[in-house]
Amino acid sequence: MIGIAFAVIVLVLVFWVVGLYNGLVRLRNQVKNAWAQVDVQLKRRHDLIPNLVETVKGFADHERAILENITKFRSQAMNAQDVPSKINAESELGKALSQFLVVVENYPMLKANETFLSLQEELSSTENKIAFSRQAYNDQVLFLNNKIDTVPTNVIASMFNFRPEPYYEIEEAERETPKVSFR
């Protein structure tokens, strides 16, 4: 009788551990899926940038440094191998694009160019999709990191080497409200 009770307890414990492990795997896969969705939108951004740069080159030739930075940061972002380095590279690219859009305000002919307007609208739409995808990714990271950090799954997580995932956060400089002037 004691042997059967012991076997039942062991079996319940095994199922419990398997259930916790499977839950962690499921959350980790959801984080990977959410990152893949972010990556799709980042690829879309990367594909738009060369066309945008080429369109602007004809109008703003002396803004070459900003255009070169955008190209450089795009290349770094595309070559980043892991999530933290990709997040950093994308942050730099985002800052360069913001600078670029501020400079564009100085070129009324460019702002009236149909190709540029179309590309700018596409970039704006893509940036919105990136923000939405980033939020979905961060939500999944929150779920996984909470599971990894709370009892009892923290024991299973440490046994099977589950690690917290990084959030896709904006840098402090991007938190500032942009100044708008209608001069």
Backbone as ProteinMPNN parsed JSONL, in Angstrom:
{"seq_chain_A": "MIGIAFAVIVLVLVFWVVGLYNGLVRLRNQVKNAWAQVDVQLKRRHDLIPNLVETVKGFADHERAILENITKFRSQAMNAQDVPSKINAESELGKALSQFLVVVENYPMLKANETFLSLQEELSSTENKIAFSRQAYNDQVLFLNNKIDTVPTNVIASMFNFRPEPYYEIEEAERETPKVSFR", "coords_chain_A": {"N_chain_A": [[0.807, -1.191, 0.0], [1.907, 1.281, 0.806], [3.842, 1.479, -1.101], [2.348, 1.824, -3.447], [1.103, 4.28, -2.909], [3.379, 5.887, -2.752], [4.296, 5.631, -5.39], [2.177, 6.844, -6.755], [2.393, 9.468, -5.781], [4.937, 10.142, -6.776], [4.402, 9.916, -9.508], [2.45, 11.951, -9.833], [4.055, 14.15, -9.17], [5.923, 14.032, -11.275], [4.246, 14.497, -13.513], [3.428, 17.057, -12.833], [5.862, 18.523, -12.906], [6.478, 18.141, -15.618], [4.299, 19.464, -16.743], [4.789, 22.123, -15.867], [7.259, 22.551, -17.127], [6.515, 22.264, -19.857], [4.793, 24.443, -20.047], [6.615, 26.552, -19.755], [8.173, 26.141, -22.056], [6.245, 26.609, -24.009], [5.71, 29.345, -23.542], [8.254, 30.392, -24.092], [8.41, 29.81, -26.811], [6.324, 31.424, -27.721], [7.425, 33.923, -27.244], [9.551, 33.823, -29.06], [8.078, 33.709, -31.442], [6.741, 36.169, -31.298], [8.956, 37.851, -31.485], [9.737, 37.222, -34.07], [7.673, 38.395, -35.491], [8.166, 41.089, -34.972], [10.605, 41.23, -36.25], [9.871, 40.848, -38.927], [8.579, 43.267, -39.478], [10.714, 44.989, -39.072], [12.369, 44.218, -41.141], [10.829, 45.065, -43.259], [11.029, 47.821, -42.86], [13.779, 48.075, -43.324], [13.869, 47.452, -46.03], [12.559, 49.627, -47.156], [14.199, 51.812, -46.701], [16.512, 52.17, -48.535], [15.218, 53.103, -50.908], [14.036, 55.449, -49.979], [16.296, 56.941, -49.216], [17.579, 57.212, -51.712], [15.675, 58.746, -53.08], [15.762, 61.126, -51.649], [18.386, 61.945, -51.985], [18.726, 63.393, -54.409], [17.528, 65.82, -53.802], [18.581, 66.758, -51.396], [21.489, 66.998, -51.283], [23.612, 67.981, -49.728], [23.144, 66.917, -47.264], [24.41, 64.616, -46.803], [25.796, 63.257, -44.696], [23.837, 62.516, -42.834], [22.318, 60.78, -44.41], [24.237, 58.838, -44.92], [24.63, 57.873, -42.323], [22.143, 56.699, -41.844], [22.217, 54.636, -43.72], [24.44, 53.221, -42.746], [23.575, 52.461, -40.144], [21.371, 50.928, -40.823], [22.606, 48.794, -42.1], [24.062, 47.735, -39.918], [21.919, 46.975, -38.294], [20.702, 45.038, -39.868], [22.673, 43.107, -39.849], [22.924, 42.321, -37.231], [23.131, 39.786, -34.798], [21.904, 38.676, -32.479], [19.059, 39.112, -30.26], [19.376, 41.281, -28.272], [21.503, 42.84, -29.454], [20.342, 43.441, -31.886], [18.165, 44.983, -31.078], [19.548, 47.207, -30.018], [20.849, 48.15, -32.351], [18.635, 48.73, -33.973], [17.524, 50.767, -32.493], [19.422, 52.798, -32.816], [19.149, 53.138, -35.577], [16.509, 54.043, -35.679], [16.792, 56.538, -34.371], [18.425, 57.839, -36.238], [16.689, 57.901, -38.431], [14.726, 59.587, -37.39], [16.155, 61.998, -37.151], [16.597, 62.4, -39.829], [13.976, 62.812, -40.829], [13.403, 65.23, -39.611], [15.226, 66.913, -40.895], [14.228, 66.814, -43.478], [12.104, 68.518, -43.405], [13.117, 70.962, -44.138], [13.044, 71.083, -46.865], [10.937, 72.011, -49.056], [10.29, 71.328, -51.721], [10.946, 68.66, -51.83], [9.163, 67.612, -49.961], [6.892, 67.878, -51.41], [7.168, 66.065, -53.396], [5.903, 63.319, -55.09], [6.781, 60.616, -55.02], [8.426, 60.628, -52.758], [6.539, 61.332, -50.795], [4.888, 59.089, -50.859], [6.709, 57.095, -50.049], [7.331, 58.101, -47.523], [4.865, 57.886, -46.236], [4.571, 55.112, -46.281], [6.755, 54.4, -44.676], [5.967, 55.573, -42.271], [3.67, 54.071, -41.71], [4.892, 51.585, -41.419], [6.514, 52.074, -39.172], [4.514, 52.35, -37.241], [3.524, 49.743, -37.26], [5.782, 48.41, -36.358], [5.917, 49.423, -33.758], [3.55, 48.336, -32.694], [4.116, 45.58, -32.958], [6.364, 45.438, -31.348], [5.22, 45.962, -28.862], [3.586, 43.681, -28.591], [5.573, 41.724, -28.526], [6.949, 42.488, -26.16], [4.896, 42.004, -24.319], [4.727, 39.202, -24.419], [7.292, 38.569, -23.527], [7.092, 39.548, -20.938], [5.206, 37.71, -19.828], [6.698, 35.295, -19.999], [9.049, 35.959, -18.498], [7.903, 36.51, -16.0], [6.973, 33.948, -15.299], [9.406, 32.601, -15.157], [10.538, 33.847, -12.987], [8.885, 33.372, -10.791], [7.679, 31.383, -8.045], [6.338, 28.149, -8.316], [7.663, 27.71, -10.673], [10.137, 28.845, -11.097], [12.043, 27.133, -10.087], [11.953, 24.923, -11.81], [12.575, 26.288, -14.154], [15.219, 27.11, -13.654], [16.428, 24.624, -13.442], [16.247, 23.665, -16.053], [17.562, 25.542, -17.482], [16.256, 27.938, -18.406], [16.165, 31.285, -19.349], [15.606, 34.761, -18.574], [14.162, 36.892, -21.065], [15.182, 39.72, -23.067], [13.593, 42.935, -22.902], [12.135, 44.928, -25.495], [12.974, 47.926, -25.478], [12.63, 51.505, -25.608], [15.139, 54.02, -25.992], [16.311, 56.434, -23.586], [16.585, 58.986, -24.773], [14.699, 58.909, -26.786], [12.354, 59.119, -25.441], [11.676, 61.697, -24.981], [9.396, 64.329, -25.691], [8.762, 65.333, -28.973], [9.597, 68.531, -30.343], [7.443, 70.768, -31.862], [7.188, 73.127, -34.41], [5.575, 75.795, -35.993], [6.64, 77.74, -37.743]], "CA_chain_A": [[0.0, 0.0, 0.0], [2.803, 2.434, 0.859], [4.505, 1.515, -2.404], [1.412, 2.392, -4.426], [0.965, 5.697, -2.555], [4.631, 6.525, -3.152], [4.303, 5.664, -6.861], [1.198, 7.866, -7.169], [2.99, 10.779, -5.471], [6.013, 10.359, -7.751], [3.763, 10.136, -10.805], [1.855, 13.285, -9.788], [5.174, 15.095, -9.227], [6.468, 14.004, -12.635], [3.295, 15.208, -14.375], [3.463, 18.456, -12.452], [7.099, 19.082, -13.461], [6.316, 18.149, -17.08], [3.359, 20.541, -17.046], [5.488, 23.398, -15.703], [8.26, 22.632, -18.195], [5.82, 22.522, -21.117], [4.316, 25.819, -19.994], [7.767, 27.417, -20.025], [8.517, 25.972, -23.476], [5.199, 27.289, -24.763], [5.947, 30.782, -23.412], [9.483, 30.718, -24.827], [8.068, 29.793, -28.234], [5.516, 32.61, -27.994], [8.369, 35.038, -27.304], [10.239, 33.707, -30.353], [7.111, 34.076, -32.468], [6.531, 37.621, -31.224], [10.148, 38.486, -32.039], [9.694, 37.028, -35.524], [6.75, 39.397, -36.019], [8.917, 42.345, -34.938], [11.642, 41.115, -37.277], [9.227, 41.045, -40.227], [8.359, 44.705, -39.645], [12.024, 45.624, -39.201], [12.804, 43.923, -42.519], [10.061, 45.973, -44.114], [11.678, 49.119, -42.7], [15.071, 47.998, -44.006], [13.627, 47.456, -47.48], [12.119, 50.962, -47.567], [15.223, 52.832, -46.501], [17.289, 52.529, -49.731], [14.395, 53.918, -51.805], [13.882, 56.762, -49.351], [17.594, 57.611, -49.321], [17.792, 57.577, -53.12], [14.759, 59.832, -53.426], [16.194, 62.351, -50.982], [19.715, 62.341, -52.468], [18.626, 64.409, -55.443], [17.064, 67.083, -53.249], [19.343, 67.179, -50.214], [22.825, 66.445, -51.48], [24.542, 68.354, -48.666], [22.764, 66.196, -46.045], [24.997, 63.298, -47.034], [26.179, 62.611, -43.44], [22.637, 61.881, -42.264], [21.978, 59.649, -45.281], [25.245, 57.8, -44.689], [24.332, 57.267, -41.017], [20.98, 55.817, -42.004], [22.693, 53.448, -44.436], [25.324, 52.483, -41.834], [22.787, 51.842, -39.079], [20.556, 49.892, -41.47], [23.494, 47.645, -42.294], [24.314, 47.15, -38.598], [20.685, 46.334, -37.829], [20.473, 43.822, -40.656], [23.713, 42.124, -39.54], [22.898, 41.962, -35.813], [22.909, 38.348, -34.686], [21.019, 38.284, -31.385], [17.994, 40.078, -29.975], [19.851, 42.535, -27.663], [22.262, 43.674, -30.394], [19.389, 43.923, -32.894], [17.421, 46.062, -30.425], [20.427, 48.383, -29.977], [21.057, 48.649, -33.713], [17.374, 49.315, -34.427], [17.37, 52.032, -31.779], [20.271, 53.768, -33.525], [18.516, 53.387, -36.867], [15.335, 54.872, -35.401], [17.251, 57.903, -34.106], [18.886, 58.41, -37.507], [15.499, 58.196, -39.229], [14.088, 60.771, -36.802], [16.951, 63.149, -37.597], [16.347, 62.523, -41.26], [12.657, 63.403, -41.044], [13.486, 66.63, -39.203], [15.946, 67.622, -41.965], [13.355, 66.862, -44.649], [11.224, 69.684, -43.256], [13.774, 72.113, -44.767], [13.004, 70.942, -48.319], [9.537, 72.015, -49.491], [10.155, 70.623, -52.997], [10.987, 67.23, -51.514], [7.91, 67.267, -49.281], [5.827, 67.864, -52.418], [7.47, 65.001, -54.348], [4.951, 62.215, -54.935], [7.5, 59.398, -54.624], [8.823, 60.805, -51.37], [5.337, 61.273, -49.953], [4.476, 57.689, -50.795], [7.678, 56.384, -49.205], [7.182, 58.591, -46.153], [3.643, 57.269, -45.702], [4.886, 53.695, -46.065], [7.638, 54.337, -43.514], [5.138, 55.89, -41.111], [2.857, 52.876, -41.467], [5.796, 50.545, -40.923], [6.889, 52.425, -37.801], [3.364, 52.001, -36.403], [3.494, 48.274, -37.145], [6.904, 48.032, -35.492], [5.511, 49.736, -32.377], [2.562, 47.336, -32.289], [4.817, 44.299, -32.822], [7.236, 45.55, -30.174], [4.358, 45.81, -27.693], [3.204, 42.263, -28.499], [6.789, 41.009, -28.093], [7.177, 42.783, -24.748], [3.873, 41.294, -23.546], [5.127, 37.79, -24.323], [8.479, 38.539, -22.654], [6.585, 39.706, -19.574], [4.633, 36.434, -19.389], [7.784, 34.334, -19.794], [9.911, 36.375, -17.388], [7.153, 36.308, -14.752], [6.993, 32.51, -14.997], [10.773, 32.223, -14.783], [10.89, 34.469, -11.705], [7.957, 33.073, -9.699], [7.636, 30.031, -7.476], [7.386, 27.138, -8.298], [8.287, 27.49, -11.978], [11.527, 29.28, -11.088], [12.882, 25.946, -9.833], [12.001, 24.175, -13.078], [13.28, 27.136, -15.114], [16.666, 27.046, -13.404], [16.885, 23.25, -13.738], [16.316, 23.463, -17.499], [18.32, 26.659, -18.054], [15.449, 28.997, -19.014], [16.672, 32.6, -18.977], [14.728, 35.875, -18.95], [14.404, 37.501, -22.375], [15.241, 41.177, -22.952], [12.496, 43.731, -23.437], [12.474, 45.842, -26.585], [12.666, 49.224, -24.882], [13.173, 52.667, -26.288], [16.168, 54.678, -25.207], [15.893, 57.63, -22.858], [16.5, 60.132, -25.691], [13.48, 58.782, -27.58], [11.207, 59.342, -24.568], [11.353, 63.117, -24.973], [8.359, 64.761, -26.619], [9.35, 66.17, -30.016], [9.143, 69.92, -30.392], [6.835, 71.103, -33.149], [7.167, 74.566, -34.645], [4.892, 76.156, -37.232], [7.179, 79.021, -38.238]], "C_chain_A": [[0.858, 1.266, 0.0], [3.513, 2.597, -0.479], [3.62, 2.145, -3.467], [1.239, 3.89, -4.16], [2.21, 6.469, -2.988], [4.694, 6.664, -4.675], [3.34, 6.736, -7.379], [1.768, 9.262, -6.929], [4.091, 11.113, -6.477], [5.427, 10.672, -9.123], [3.128, 11.533, -10.88], [2.954, 14.349, -9.889], [5.764, 15.169, -10.634], [5.536, 14.766, -13.582], [3.296, 16.71, -14.088], [4.705, 19.154, -13.041], [7.003, 19.176, -14.984], [5.371, 19.285, -17.492], [4.011, 21.913, -16.922], [6.52, 23.604, -16.815], [7.59, 22.963, -19.535], [5.257, 23.945, -21.179], [5.437, 26.814, -20.296], [8.18, 27.334, -21.496], [7.514, 26.724, -24.34], [5.41, 28.814, -24.725], [7.207, 31.211, -24.171], [9.212, 30.755, -26.329], [7.197, 30.988, -28.622], [6.391, 33.853, -28.081], [9.108, 35.007, -28.643], [9.321, 34.114, -31.502], [6.877, 35.589, -32.479], [7.751, 38.357, -31.783], [10.173, 38.348, -33.563], [8.766, 38.052, -36.164], [7.411, 40.779, -36.028], [9.926, 42.348, -36.083], [11.074, 41.328, -38.679], [9.037, 42.538, -40.488], [9.685, 45.451, -39.787], [12.589, 45.39, -40.6], [12.101, 44.85, -43.497], [10.655, 47.379, -44.064], [12.999, 49.141, -43.469], [14.908, 48.063, -45.521], [13.222, 48.835, -47.988], [13.252, 51.986, -47.582], [16.025, 53.149, -47.763], [16.499, 53.399, -50.714], [14.226, 55.334, -51.27], [15.173, 57.563, -49.493], [17.843, 58.072, -50.752], [16.91, 58.742, -53.544], [15.254, 61.156, -52.858], [17.532, 62.845, -51.537], [19.652, 63.459, -53.495], [18.251, 65.778, -54.909], [18.001, 67.634, -52.181], [20.761, 66.631, -50.263], [23.769, 66.792, -50.332], [24.161, 67.74, -47.305], [23.327, 64.774, -46.089], [25.332, 62.557, -45.733], [24.988, 61.882, -42.819], [22.256, 60.657, -43.093], [22.966, 58.5, -45.094], [25.021, 57.105, -43.353], [23.165, 56.295, -41.119], [21.415, 54.511, -42.672], [23.559, 52.58, -43.521], [24.512, 51.745, -40.762], [21.859, 50.759, -39.621], [21.383, 48.628, -41.64], [23.785, 46.947, -40.964], [23.09, 46.398, -38.096], [20.437, 45.027, -38.575], [21.465, 42.724, -40.308], [23.744, 41.704, -38.075], [22.452, 40.508, -35.669], [21.932, 37.938, -33.586], [20.048, 39.42, -31.065], [18.537, 41.35, -29.317], [20.628, 43.423, -28.641], [21.356, 44.207, -31.498], [18.572, 45.087, -32.325], [18.265, 47.333, -30.392], [20.607, 48.995, -31.362], [19.79, 49.317, -34.24], [17.104, 50.647, -33.737], [18.191, 53.125, -32.458], [19.668, 54.13, -34.88], [17.294, 54.295, -36.699], [15.709, 56.32, -35.134], [17.694, 58.582, -35.401], [17.703, 58.763, -38.405], [14.763, 59.428, -38.705], [14.821, 62.041, -37.214], [16.669, 63.452, -39.057], [15.014, 63.222, -41.524], [12.606, 64.866, -40.602], [14.154, 67.443, -40.305], [15.06, 67.795, -43.194], [12.438, 68.078, -44.606], [11.807, 70.927, -43.941], [13.68, 72.102, -46.289], [11.561, 70.867, -48.813], [9.32, 71.261, -50.811], [10.13, 69.11, -52.771], [9.674, 66.802, -50.868], [6.742, 67.209, -50.26], [6.023, 66.736, -53.439], [6.592, 63.783, -54.067], [5.628, 60.922, -54.455], [7.899, 59.475, -53.157], [7.628, 60.69, -50.438], [4.847, 59.842, -49.777], [5.404, 56.893, -49.885], [7.56, 56.811, -47.749], [5.943, 57.984, -45.493], [3.878, 55.791, -45.385], [5.776, 53.516, -44.835], [6.853, 54.61, -42.231], [4.272, 54.692, -40.721], [3.705, 51.748, -40.875], [6.211, 50.817, -39.49], [5.757, 52.111, -36.833], [3.28, 50.495, -36.193], [4.627, 47.767, -36.269], [6.522, 48.273, -34.038], [4.511, 48.706, -31.86], [3.238, 45.977, -32.051], [5.728, 44.297, -31.602], [6.416, 45.37, -28.902], [3.948, 44.346, -27.496], [4.384, 41.422, -28.016], [7.015, 41.23, -26.593], [6.138, 42.116, -23.849], [4.263, 39.829, -23.353], [6.361, 37.63, -23.428], [8.049, 38.67, -21.2], [6.028, 38.389, -19.035], [5.729, 35.423, -19.087], [8.629, 34.71, -18.582], [9.213, 36.24, -16.038], [7.171, 34.839, -14.351], [8.367, 32.078, -14.5], [11.108, 32.72, -13.376], [9.999, 34.062, -10.539], [8.019, 31.602, -9.3], [6.365, 29.365, -7.954], [8.122, 26.985, -9.642], [9.732, 27.966, -12.023], [12.484, 28.116, -10.84], [13.054, 25.149, -11.126], [12.79, 24.967, -14.113], [14.788, 27.068, -14.897], [17.22, 25.653, -13.695], [17.1, 23.046, -15.235], [16.895, 24.677, -18.238], [17.464, 27.655, -18.856], [15.967, 30.323, -18.478], [15.671, 33.683, -19.364], [15.139, 36.448, -20.309], [14.45, 39.016, -22.198], [13.985, 41.835, -23.517], [13.016, 44.584, -24.589], [12.041, 47.224, -26.109], [13.249, 50.343, -25.723], [14.201, 53.325, -25.373], [15.634, 55.959, -24.595], [15.713, 58.835, -23.787], [15.21, 60.1, -26.506], [12.226, 59.063, -26.753], [10.763, 60.808, -24.568], [10.3, 63.421, -26.031], [8.996, 65.636, -27.695], [8.756, 67.565, -30.003], [8.648, 70.211, -31.784], [6.774, 72.623, -33.253], [6.495, 74.831, -35.982], [5.348, 77.528, -37.721], [7.206, 79.05, -39.731]], "O_chain_A": [[0.564, 2.215, -0.727], [3.756, 3.715, -0.932], [4.098, 2.917, -4.298], [1.23, 4.683, -5.101], [2.107, 7.572, -3.526], [5.102, 7.706, -5.187], [3.654, 7.449, -8.332], [1.639, 10.14, -7.782], [4.165, 12.238, -6.971], [5.893, 11.577, -9.816], [3.263, 12.217, -11.894], [2.801, 15.335, -10.61], [6.07, 16.257, -11.124], [5.997, 15.593, -14.368], [3.178, 17.526, -15.003], [4.6, 20.244, -13.604], [7.405, 20.181, -15.571], [5.622, 19.98, -18.476], [3.809, 22.774, -17.779], [6.637, 24.696, -17.371], [8.052, 23.845, -20.26], [5.249, 24.571, -22.239], [5.229, 27.797, -21.007], [8.5, 28.353, -22.109], [7.896, 27.4, -25.295], [5.301, 29.486, -25.75], [7.224, 32.261, -24.813], [9.722, 31.624, -27.036], [7.319, 31.508, -29.731], [6.133, 34.739, -28.896], [9.273, 36.043, -29.286], [9.754, 34.795, -32.432], [6.822, 36.208, -33.541], [7.605, 39.365, -32.474], [10.589, 39.272, -34.261], [9.041, 38.53, -37.265], [7.239, 41.548, -36.974], [10.078, 43.344, -36.791], [11.735, 41.928, -39.527], [9.304, 43.017, -41.59], [9.775, 46.428, -40.531], [13.22, 46.279, -41.172], [12.708, 45.355, -44.442], [10.773, 48.048, -45.091], [13.3, 50.103, -44.175], [15.729, 48.669, -46.21], [13.512, 49.179, -49.134], [13.249, 52.915, -48.39], [16.214, 54.331, -48.051], [17.054, 54.334, -51.291], [14.269, 56.301, -52.03], [15.137, 58.739, -49.854], [18.273, 59.204, -50.973], [17.35, 59.623, -54.283], [15.171, 62.189, -53.522], [17.78, 64.051, -51.553], [20.461, 64.386, -53.443], [18.617, 66.794, -55.5], [18.187, 68.847, -52.08], [21.176, 65.884, -49.377], [24.639, 65.99, -49.989], [24.811, 68.03, -46.301], [22.778, 63.855, -45.482], [25.168, 61.339, -45.673], [25.125, 60.758, -42.336], [21.91, 59.613, -42.538], [22.579, 57.331, -45.108], [25.197, 55.891, -43.248], [23.198, 55.205, -40.549], [21.03, 53.423, -42.243], [23.433, 51.355, -43.518], [24.733, 50.561, -40.507], [21.595, 49.773, -38.933], [20.915, 47.526, -41.358], [23.76, 45.718, -40.886], [23.212, 45.308, -37.536], [20.014, 44.034, -37.984], [21.155, 41.541, -40.449], [24.515, 40.816, -37.709], [21.517, 40.062, -36.334], [21.207, 36.956, -33.743], [20.204, 40.543, -31.545], [18.184, 42.438, -29.773], [20.429, 44.638, -28.653], [21.578, 45.31, -31.997], [18.319, 46.068, -33.025], [17.767, 48.416, -30.7], [20.528, 50.212, -31.525], [19.867, 50.362, -34.887], [16.519, 51.551, -34.334], [17.711, 54.242, -32.652], [19.678, 55.294, -35.279], [17.081, 55.209, -37.496], [15.034, 57.234, -35.607], [17.381, 59.749, -35.638], [17.711, 59.802, -39.065], [14.237, 60.219, -39.487], [14.198, 63.037, -37.58], [16.523, 64.606, -39.459], [14.941, 64.126, -42.356], [11.844, 65.654, -41.162], [13.703, 68.545, -40.621], [15.137, 68.817, -43.875], [12.044, 68.605, -45.646], [11.063, 71.845, -44.287], [14.183, 73.016, -46.942], [11.02, 69.773, -48.971], [8.282, 70.626, -50.997], [9.392, 68.38, -53.433], [9.136, 65.745, -51.196], [5.724, 66.574, -49.983], [5.138, 66.482, -54.256], [6.549, 63.283, -52.943], [5.103, 60.224, -53.587], [7.733, 58.514, -52.406], [7.703, 60.024, -49.405], [4.443, 59.438, -48.686], [4.947, 56.111, -49.05], [7.673, 55.985, -46.843], [5.98, 57.612, -44.32], [3.438, 55.288, -44.351], [5.575, 52.592, -44.047], [7.064, 53.942, -41.219], [4.16, 54.351, -39.544], [3.282, 51.052, -39.952], [6.257, 49.897, -38.673], [6.008, 51.652, -35.718], [3.0, 50.026, -35.09], [4.455, 46.804, -35.521], [6.773, 47.427, -33.179], [4.613, 48.255, -30.72], [2.959, 45.308, -31.056], [5.852, 43.289, -30.907], [6.859, 44.702, -27.967], [3.96, 43.836, -26.376], [4.217, 40.519, -27.196], [7.243, 40.277, -25.847], [6.46, 41.705, -22.734], [4.142, 39.287, -22.254], [6.46, 36.67, -22.664], [8.58, 37.981, -20.329], [6.342, 37.996, -17.911], [5.703, 34.766, -18.046], [8.896, 33.864, -17.728], [9.849, 35.895, -15.042], [7.365, 34.522, -13.177], [8.486, 31.299, -13.554], [11.878, 32.081, -12.658], [10.323, 34.376, -9.393], [8.358, 30.722, -10.091], [5.339, 30.044, -7.982], [9.085, 26.224, -9.74], [10.488, 27.539, -12.896], [13.611, 28.121, -11.335], [14.164, 24.753, -11.483], [13.582, 24.397, -14.863], [15.55, 26.977, -15.86], [18.358, 25.519, -14.146], [18.022, 22.341, -15.643], [16.737, 24.818, -19.451], [17.916, 28.159, -19.884], [16.183, 30.464, -17.274], [14.966, 33.549, -20.364], [16.322, 36.48, -20.648], [13.825, 39.547, -21.28], [13.394, 41.353, -24.482], [14.199, 44.918, -24.642], [10.899, 47.637, -26.308], [14.226, 50.159, -26.45], [14.14, 53.203, -24.15], [14.623, 56.499, -25.042], [14.784, 59.621, -23.602], [14.685, 61.151, -26.876], [11.144, 59.229, -27.316], [9.629, 61.124, -24.206], [10.31, 62.848, -27.12], [9.703, 66.589, -27.367], [7.58, 67.76, -29.696], [9.334, 69.94, -32.77], [6.366, 73.311, -32.318], [6.8, 74.18, -36.982], [4.525, 78.375, -38.07], [7.626, 80.045, -40.322]]}, "name": "protein", "num_of_chains": 1, "seq": "MIGIAFAVIVLVLVFWVVGLYNGLVRLRNQVKNAWAQVDVQLKRRHDLIPNLVETVKGFADHERAILENITKFRSQAMNAQDVPSKINAESELGKALSQFLVVVENYPMLKANETFLSLQEELSSTENKIAFSRQAYNDQVLFLNNKIDTVPTNVIASMFNFRPEPYYEIEEAERETPKVSFR"}
